[in-house]
Amino acid sequence: MRLLPLVAALVAALAMTACTTARAQDPSEVPAGVEWQLLAIDGQIVDIPATLTVDSLGNLAGKAPCNRYGGQNRATLPDLKLGGLAATRMACDRLADEQTYFDALATMTRLERGDDRTLVLTGPDGRSMEFAAERISSLTRCTTCAPKD
Protein backbone atom coordinates (compact mmCIF):
# COMPACT_ATOMS: atom_id res chain seq x y z
CA MET A 1 0.00 0.00 0.00
CA ARG A 2 2.90 2.39 0.64
CA LEU A 3 4.16 1.82 -2.90
CA LEU A 4 1.24 3.66 -4.51
CA PRO A 5 2.31 7.19 -3.42
CA LEU A 6 5.90 6.40 -4.46
CA VAL A 7 4.79 5.21 -7.92
CA ALA A 8 2.56 8.27 -8.35
CA ALA A 9 5.48 10.58 -7.46
CA LEU A 10 7.76 8.73 -9.88
CA VAL A 11 5.24 9.00 -12.73
CA ALA A 12 4.80 12.73 -12.05
CA ALA A 13 8.58 13.27 -12.04
CA LEU A 14 8.98 11.39 -15.33
CA ALA A 15 6.18 13.40 -16.92
CA MET A 16 7.82 16.69 -15.89
CA THR A 17 11.19 15.50 -17.22
CA ALA A 18 9.63 14.56 -20.57
CA CYS A 19 8.04 18.00 -20.88
CA THR A 20 11.30 19.73 -19.99
CA THR A 21 13.29 17.61 -22.45
CA ALA A 22 10.84 18.23 -25.29
CA ARG A 23 10.92 21.97 -24.61
CA ALA A 24 14.74 22.09 -24.48
CA GLN A 25 14.94 20.44 -27.90
CA ASP A 26 12.60 22.94 -29.62
CA PRO A 27 14.90 24.50 -32.26
CA SER A 28 12.95 27.76 -32.36
CA GLU A 29 13.40 28.42 -28.64
CA VAL A 30 16.55 30.18 -27.51
CA PRO A 31 17.45 29.65 -23.87
CA ALA A 32 17.84 33.01 -22.12
CA GLY A 33 21.10 33.74 -20.38
CA VAL A 34 23.33 31.25 -22.25
CA GLU A 35 26.62 32.81 -23.32
CA TRP A 36 27.15 31.70 -26.93
CA GLN A 37 30.64 31.90 -28.43
CA LEU A 38 31.21 33.01 -32.02
CA LEU A 39 32.20 30.13 -34.26
CA ALA A 40 31.68 31.28 -37.87
CA ILE A 41 30.68 34.23 -40.03
CA ASP A 42 29.21 33.59 -43.47
CA GLY A 43 30.09 29.90 -43.34
CA GLN A 44 33.75 30.42 -42.45
CA ILE A 45 35.18 29.53 -39.04
CA VAL A 46 36.68 32.68 -37.53
CA ASP A 47 39.15 33.36 -34.74
CA ILE A 48 37.26 36.32 -33.30
CA PRO A 49 36.74 36.10 -29.54
CA ALA A 50 33.14 37.28 -29.24
CA THR A 51 30.12 36.20 -27.24
CA LEU A 52 26.37 36.67 -27.53
CA THR A 53 23.68 36.36 -24.87
CA VAL A 54 19.95 36.62 -25.62
CA ASP A 55 17.53 37.60 -22.85
CA SER A 56 13.92 36.46 -22.56
CA LEU A 57 12.74 39.49 -24.62
CA GLY A 58 15.18 38.76 -27.44
CA ASN A 59 17.57 41.59 -26.58
CA LEU A 60 21.24 40.91 -27.28
CA ALA A 61 24.37 41.54 -25.23
CA GLY A 62 27.88 40.20 -25.15
CA LYS A 63 31.54 40.87 -25.54
CA ALA A 64 33.28 41.58 -28.83
CA PRO A 65 37.09 41.29 -29.00
CA CYS A 66 37.59 44.63 -27.23
CA ASN A 67 34.27 45.88 -25.88
CA ARG A 68 31.06 44.83 -24.20
CA TYR A 69 27.91 45.62 -26.16
CA GLY A 70 24.14 45.43 -25.98
CA GLY A 71 21.16 46.13 -28.17
CA GLN A 72 17.40 45.95 -28.24
CA ASN A 73 15.57 43.57 -30.55
CA ARG A 74 12.57 45.43 -31.98
CA ALA A 75 10.99 42.28 -33.39
CA THR A 76 9.66 39.09 -31.86
CA LEU A 77 12.00 36.11 -31.88
CA PRO A 78 12.95 34.32 -34.00
CA ASP A 79 12.96 37.56 -36.05
CA LEU A 80 15.62 40.17 -35.37
CA LYS A 81 15.39 43.89 -35.95
CA LEU A 82 18.27 45.34 -34.00
CA GLY A 83 18.26 48.93 -32.91
CA GLY A 84 21.64 50.58 -32.65
CA LEU A 85 24.11 48.53 -30.65
CA ALA A 86 25.69 50.33 -27.71
CA ALA A 87 29.27 49.40 -26.88
CA THR A 88 31.98 50.46 -24.50
CA ARG A 89 34.89 52.28 -26.14
CA MET A 90 38.02 50.39 -25.14
CA ALA A 91 40.92 50.18 -27.56
CA CYS A 92 42.81 46.98 -28.27
CA ASP A 93 44.75 45.33 -31.07
CA ARG A 94 41.64 43.53 -32.43
CA LEU A 95 39.50 46.53 -33.39
CA ALA A 96 39.40 45.36 -37.03
CA ASP A 97 37.99 41.97 -35.91
CA GLU A 98 35.52 43.78 -33.69
CA GLN A 99 34.32 45.89 -36.63
CA THR A 100 33.89 42.74 -38.74
CA TYR A 101 31.80 41.23 -35.94
CA PHE A 102 29.61 44.31 -35.44
CA ASP A 103 29.12 44.78 -39.22
CA ALA A 104 27.91 41.19 -39.56
CA LEU A 105 25.72 41.35 -36.44
CA ALA A 106 24.01 44.53 -37.67
CA THR A 107 22.76 42.72 -40.82
CA MET A 108 21.20 39.71 -39.06
CA THR A 109 17.40 39.40 -39.31
CA ARG A 110 16.64 35.97 -37.82
CA LEU A 111 17.88 33.91 -34.87
CA GLU A 112 17.32 30.18 -34.50
CA ARG A 113 18.75 27.21 -32.66
CA GLY A 114 20.90 25.10 -34.96
CA ASP A 115 20.87 22.16 -32.54
CA ASP A 116 21.43 21.79 -28.80
CA ARG A 117 24.93 23.21 -29.15
CA THR A 118 24.59 25.97 -31.76
CA LEU A 119 22.74 29.21 -32.40
CA VAL A 120 22.49 30.56 -35.97
CA LEU A 121 21.73 34.13 -36.98
CA THR A 122 20.86 34.74 -40.62
CA GLY A 123 20.48 37.81 -42.75
CA PRO A 124 19.95 38.85 -46.35
CA ASP A 125 21.90 37.38 -49.25
CA GLY A 126 22.74 34.19 -47.35
CA ARG A 127 24.72 35.94 -44.61
CA SER A 128 25.06 34.04 -41.35
CA MET A 129 26.70 34.00 -37.95
CA GLU A 130 27.01 30.78 -36.00
CA PHE A 131 27.59 30.60 -32.27
CA ALA A 132 28.40 27.54 -30.15
CA ALA A 133 27.61 26.80 -26.53
CA GLU A 134 31.20 25.57 -26.25
CA ARG A 135 33.51 26.72 -29.02
CA ILE A 136 36.28 24.28 -28.17
CA SER A 137 34.67 20.88 -27.83
CA SER A 138 34.86 17.63 -29.74
CA LEU A 139 31.08 17.87 -30.19
CA THR A 140 31.11 21.35 -31.74
CA ARG A 141 30.51 21.31 -35.49
CA CYS A 142 29.98 24.28 -37.79
CA THR A 143 26.57 23.64 -39.34
CA THR A 144 26.73 26.65 -41.67
CA CYS A 145 30.24 25.96 -43.01
CA ALA A 146 30.79 24.48 -46.44
CA PRO A 147 32.04 20.90 -46.43
CA LYS A 148 35.77 20.51 -46.99
CA ASP A 149 36.82 18.82 -50.22
Secondary structure, 3 states (H helix, E strand, C coil): CCHHHHHHHHHHHHHHHHHHHHHHCCCCCCCCCCCEEEEEECCEECCCCCEEEECCCCCEEEECCCCEEEECECCCCCECCECCCEECCCCCCCHHHHHHHHHHHHHCCEEEECCCCEEEEECHHHCEEEEECCCCCCCCCCCCCCCCC
